[in-house]
Every structure is written in C-alpha cells, then in structure tokens.
Amino acid sequence: MNNEKSKKIYEESVNYLPGGVDSPIRAFKPYPFFVEKAEGSKLIDVDGNEYIDYCLGYGPLILGHANEVIVEESKKQLELGTAYGVPSEKEVLLAKEVIDRVPCAEMVRFVNSGTEATMSAIRLARGVTNRDKIIKFEGAYHGAHDAVLVKGGSGLAGKPDSPGVPEDATKNTIIVPFNNKEAICEVINENKDEIACIILEPIMGNVGCIPPKEGFLEFLREITEENNIILIFDEVITGFRLSKGGAQEYYKITPDLVTFGKILGGGFPIGAIAGKREYVEQFAPSGSIYQAGTFSGNPMSINGGLTALKLLDDKFYKDLHDKGEYLRNGMKNILTDLNIDFQLHGVESMTQVYFTDKEVYDYETAKLADADGFLKYFNTLLENGVFIAPSQYECGFLSGKHTIEDLDKTLEAMELAFKKL
C-alpha cells in the first residue's frame, strides 16, 4: 500500500504539532495515514488508499461519514450563521428531543465536548451534595480534566496520571475496579457522607469494550440511592448508540445525571449534561453552580444533532443490531476454527476482541490480553484496507452505512490477520 504522501506530511507535521497529531490516540508507528476525504463507511487518504472505517471518529459517526442529510442541513445552517452568542430555538428543540428519548433527562445543558460535560457534571454533583469525593472505575476515561486523570489501586485516592496534574486535584478521586460490588461497598462504608457521586461508563468503551456484569448497574443504582450519592452515567460513547435512549434505556437503569457527546452532535463537536430538573437547574444562571462556554449551544452542532437524532429510529437500530451480530458471529467462527485464545466482547454496534484465554471484566483483566498480538492484528487489517482504532483499549464501531459487503471484506481481512497470530 502506497503511503508516500502521508509519510511526507507526517515528517512535516512533527515540526508543528506535538508528535505530528492533535490527540495522542491518532499516533501509531511508523506514522499515521492522513485523510483527504470520507464518505459513508470509508476513509480515503491523501495517497488514494481506501479503508473501511470502524473507528468512525471514535464513535460519533453512527450515520456514516458525510451523511447526505446532515450535509444538506448543515449547508443551510452555515448560511444562517456559525456562532451567535445568544440563544436559538433549535437549542430548545434538541433539548426536548433528548428529554423525550432519555429516561433520566428532565433538563439539559449543552456544552462543547465530552470532557466538558463530565467535568461539569462532577462539579454539579459536588455542588448539590456539598461533598468532595467521587468514585470512578479503574481504567475508565471521562475526559482530559484533572479530577479524572488518575490512577491507583482499589479503594485508594487516585494519583495523577499525567505530569502537570497536582496531587491535590486528584486526592478526592477514589478508584475502584469495574464490576466489583465488594470494592464499592468497602469504599462507601469507609467514606460515609463524603462521596458526591459515582461516575461510570455503563459499558467501558475506553478499555476496549467491557459490559457490566448482570446486576451490577442495578446494584449501583440501589447503593447510591441508599447513601444519597449521585449516580452519573457517562454516555459520551453509549449515548444514542445502543438505543434511542442510550445505555440507560437499554439496561433499564435510570441514573441521576448523564453526560453526552459524540453522536449527539451529528458529526460536529458537542457535549451535554442532562438529568433530574432539581439538579440541572442548579447551573447558573438559574442556580449558583457556575458553568459557561462561548460555543455552548453552537448552531452548527445543535443543527447537526437535531438532524441526526431524527434519523435514529427503531428501524435504524434494528439494522445496526443485525450487522453487529453478523460481524461478531463471523469473527467468532474464524477465531474458533483457528484455535486462537480470545474473548470477544460486543453490545449492539460496539465490538472489541482480546487475545487471551482469561475472562475480561475490568481493567486489570483487560491488561492480560496480548497487546503485541493486537498490534499485529491492527497492522494487518490496515494493510488490507480496514481501519480500526490502533489500540487494544479502544472500541470498534459500526455505522448505518456499513454494508454486508463491507463486513464480508472485513472478515476476510480479519482471517488474514488472525492467521498471523
């Protein structure tokens, strides 16, 4: 595969962008390809190579690249303006659409990214409860703000996961293993009346793809209610992907607050905090908890989201469900025939494979998988025109534009990749 133009651009980009990229996950050796355009289920790079894309911008593009309806509606909005600094009616319409779909949503605050959404949701929980400590799960990613950039053992206050993050910024963040009821009970018993919230991805999408064990989300809902702790679902990834109402509708568990991003913008940058009215209305100006942003409620993003949600109906989700099952069944059959140790995780249009014979149910067990084997898998797929996220700890996604032909070509490439293991 010819990548000479990408190589040349990369050699120039490292002089102007840290590592030649604007987000670390986009970097992979020897250098990433540079995209010229994208359409449907495909990325086309500057060298003319075409890739079937299962990264999909790390999740937002559930309707595929350059969806024709969103493109046309965005052109209309572009002519009406790209930033106002004052409210627009479409903000109200999108808020109503979110509230109609999402079980916990009674009021919405739009922001600009998933990071901003989780940061503001945690601030809201602390402000409402007048408590400082939060619980997050080991390996979970809730954006790039200080309070959640932490690492640590079970039940310990988190240590900064990056230079530049003061220990004081993470001293109130307690880390526990995912899917571990006992660890949660222990932490809550030791920190009575100090914990403001538990924040979690209902499906851990930044450790690959790790679903909750049966009964785990129900347990979290029960113990948080018993201890007046706010339960926050981070649905930046799962929101509007698993179902019309996201993971909380899918699993039938209603949190107090939820954060959104990715799909909600229809391909444009966006974030949102939604939840119980009594909590969300505590944001300024109706309340005293400060939250603001110049581009919040940006008309391009709001219009993109409003257009996208109108296209995400029951038929769309049924089709995506069938494609997810088709892909995973094909992968399972190939891996079994080749006698490769694997754990294949997937929920609806989310999928990841771990090369290990051990059950994967949290961050520690995910780390036991063969990361070098995954890198070989990634590189072989790339050589054969299939692009997945270049990390064991990211998730693969399907869009409405992926066809059965795409999936069959992907399974052929996967068989080649699996054989190299």
N, C-alpha and C positions, 0 to 999 in steps of 0.2 A: 504494500500500500504506500503510495507516494505521499509524503508529508513535508516536502521541501519548503513550501511557503509557510506552513505552521512553524517549522523549525526556525526559519529566518525571523518571523515575527516574535517568536519566543526569545531569541537571542537579543533582540532589541528591547523587548518588554521588561526584561530583568534589570535594565538600566533605569527604568522609570516607575515600575510597580514592584513592591516587595515580593520577591520570588516569581515575578512576572505575572502575578494574578491579583485579583481583588478579594479573594476569600481562600483560605488555605486548602479547603477540600478540593478545589479545582486544579490543584497541582498534582501531577504524577510524572514518574520518570519514563523516558528521558525528558519529555516535555509534553504538555497537553496539546491537543489539536485546537485550532482557532476556528470558530464558526463564522460562516458567511451568511447563511440563512437557515430557517427552519420552517417546516411545513408538515402538518398532520402528525404522523408518528416518526418523522425523520429529521435528523440534523444533517446539514451539508456543510463541510468545512471549506476553507479557502483553497484547498487543493482539489476540490471537486469530489471528495470521498463522501459517500452517503452512509449514515448509521441509523439503524432502528434504535430509537431512544427510549430507555426505560428509567432514565434519571428524571426527565421532564422538569428541568429547573429545580430539582429536589422536591418535587411534589405539586407545584401549583397548577400545572397544565393538564388537568384532568380531561379537558376538551380538546387536547392536542395543540400543537404549535400553530400560531396564526389562524386560529379558528375563524372561519369566514364570517360568522355572525358577529363575533366580538370585534373583528377588524372593521366591519362596516359601521357598527355602532360607535366604535372609538373614533373613526373619522368624523362622524357627526359631532361628537363631543369636542374633538380637537378644534373645530371651527367655532365652538361656543366658549372656548377658554380652557386653560390648563391649571389654573390656580386662582382662587377668588379671595380667600381671607375672610369670607363671610359665608353663612350657611347657604345650602342649596336644597331644593325639595327632594332631590334624589337621595340625599343622606337619610332623610326620613323614610323614603320608600325602601331603601336597603335595610335599614334598621327593622322595619316592620316585617320584611321578608325573613330576616334572621330570627326574629321573635316568633314568627309563625312556624318555623321549622324546628327550632332548638328547644328542647323541654325546659331547660333552666332559665332561658332568656326572657326577661321581662323588661330590660332596658339595655342599651348598647352604647359604648363609647368607641368611636373609630380612631385608630392611630395609624402608624406608618409601617410597622413591621411586627413580626412575632416577638422579637426581643423586647420591643417597646411595650407590647401587650402583656407579656409575663412580668416585666419589671413593674408595670403599673398595677397589675392585679395583686402582686405581693404587697406593694405599698398600700393598696386599698384594704387588703386583709389585715395588715398590721394596724392601719388607722381605725378600722371598725372595731377590732377586738382590743386595742390598746395593749397588744402583746408583740414581742420582738422576734421570737424564734420561729423558724419554718422547718418543715421536713421535706426533703427531696430524695429521690431514689438514685442509688449509685449508678453512674453511667448515663443517667438521663440528661438531655440537653434542653435547656429552657432559654436559650439565647446567650448573648455575649455580655451581659451585665454582671457586675462584681459579685452580687449575693449568690449567684448560682454557678459561678465559675469555680467550683470547689471539688476537692477530692478528699477521701477519708474513709476509715473503716466503719463498720456497722455501729450506729449509735454515737458516733463521735462528731464533734463540731468540725465542720469542713475546713480544710487548709486550702489556701489559694492555689488554683490550678494554673496560674499564669503570673509571671513577673508583672509588677505594676498594680496588683490587687492587694491592698493592705489586709493583714490578718483580721483587723477589726471589722472589715467589710463582710467577712465570712464566719465570724465567731458565733453568729446566731443561726447558721445553716447546719442542720443535722442531717447526716447521710445514713440511709438505711438500704438494705438490699430489696430489690423488687420481688414481689410475690412472697414476701416473708411476713406473716401475721405476727409471729412471736416478737420479731425485732420492733415492729410498730408498737405493740403493747408495752414493751420494755421502755422504749423512748418516751412514750406518753406518760407512763407511770412515774418516770424519773423527772419529768418536766411539767408537772401539773400546773395548769393555769398560766403557762408561759408560751405555749405554742399557738401562733396565729393561724397557720394554715398548713395543709399538706398539698403540695403541687405535684402532679404526675402527668405523664403521657399515658392515656388509657392503654394504648399499645406503644411499647417503647420503639420508636422509629429511628432513634439515633444510636442504637446498639444493634442495628440490623432491622429485625422485626421480631419483637418478643411480646406475645399476647399475655393478658392477665390469666392466671390460673382460675379455674372455676371457683366462684365465691369470693375472690379477692376484692373485687370492686365493691361488692355488697358489704364486705367486712369494713372497708374503708369508709363507706357511707355511714355505717352504723356507729363506728367508734368515733368519728368526727362529730356526729350529732350528739353522742353521749357526753363529749368533752368540750362542746361549744367551740370546735375548731372548724375553720372554713375549709371546705374541700374545693380545690381548683383543678379542673381538667384542662391540661394544656392540649388543645386540639388544633394546634397550628398545622400538624400533619393530617390528623384523622378527620378534622372538621370538613364536612360535606364530601368526604371521600368514601367512608364506609356506608353512608346512607344519607338521606336528605337532612336528617338531624344530627349527623355525626356519630361519634362513638357512644355518646350518652343515650341516643335513641337506639343504637344497635345493641348495646348491652343492657338497656333499660335501667340505667343508674343515673339519677339526677344530681349533679353537683351544685354547689352554691354559686360558683363562678366558672366561666370558661373563657379561654383565650383562643383567638383565631388568627390566621394569616393565610399565606399561600393561595389556596383555591378561592378564598373569599374575594380576592382582587381580580379574578378573571385573567391573570397574567400580568397585572400591574401590582406594584408594591402596596401592601396594606397590612393592617393588624386590627384587632378589635378585642375589647373586654366586654363580656355580656354576663348577665346573671340576675339575681334577685334585685328587684327595684330598691328595696331598703338598703342594699349595699351600693349598687352602681350610682345611685343618685347622691352618694356622698362625695363624688368627684366635683371639683369646682366647675362651674360657678354655683350649682345648687347646693353643694356641700363644701366642706373645708379641706378636703384632701386634694392636694394640688396635682394636676395633670394637664399638660398642654402640648401643642405641636403646630408649627407653621403649616405643614402639609396635611394635617389630620383632616379627614373628610375630603381629600383631594378629588376633584371631579372626574379625572380620568380613571382613577382607581375605583371610585364609587360606581361609575357608569359600567366599568368592566365587570365588577362584582354583580351588579344588578342584572346585567345581560347573562352572565354565566349561570347564576342560580336559576334563572327562568328556563335554562336548557337542561338542568339536572333534575329530571323527573324519574318516576318509578321505572319506566321502560329503560332509561339510560343505565340505572343501577343494576337492573336485571342482566342487561347485556354485559356490563363490566364484570359482574359476578361470574357469569359463564366463561368469560375469557380468562379470568383468574384461575378458575378450576381447570380449564383446558391446559394452561401453561404449567401449573403445578403438577398435574397428573402426568404430563409429558416428561417433566424433569424427574419426577419420582421413578417413572418406568426406566428411564435411561440410567439413572444412578443405581437402581437396584440391579439391573442387568449387568452393569459393570462391576458390581460388588464393591462399591465405594461407601465408606462410612460417611453418613450425612444426617443432618437434621434439617428438614425443610419446613420453614415457617411461612404462613401466609394467611391473611384475612382479607377477603374480597379482592381489591386491586393492589394490595401490598404484598410483597414477597421478598424473602431472603433465604439463602442456603448457607449452612455452616458445615464445614468438613470436619466432623467429629462423630464419635460413637456415643458421646455423652449427651444427656438431655440438656438443652439450653433453656434456662428460665430466668436468668438475671445476668448482670454484667460480668460477674466472675466466671460463670459457666460459658458465657459467650467468648471470653478471652482464651478458653481452652481450645477453641477451633483453630484449624490450620490456616493462619493468616498468609503464609507464603503460598500455600495452595490456592487461596482465594486470589492472590495477585496474579498467579499463572492463569487462572480462570478468567480474570478481567482482561488480561492482555490478549489471550487467545480470542475472546469474544470481539475485542476491538479490532483485531486483525481480520476478523471475518464479518465486519460491518454491523456489530451490535454494541451499543454503548450502555453500560450500567455505571452507577457511581463507583469510583475507584477505591472503595473502602469496604472492608467487611462490616463496618459499623454504620453503614447507611442502608437505606431500604430501596428496593426496586418498585416502580410504579407502572401501572397501565393507564392508558387514556382511552377515550371513546373512539379515537382514530386508529388504534391498533387493529389490524385485520387478522383473520385466521392465517392468511398467507404470511403476514409478519411473524406470527407466533410459530408457524412451522419452520420458517427460515431461522428463527431464533433457536428453536430446539435442535436444528441441525448444527448450528454453531456451538451450542452448549455440549452436544455429544462430542464434538471435536475437542472442546476444552476439557470436558470430564475425562476423556481418554488420556490427556496429558498428565493427569494426576496419578 
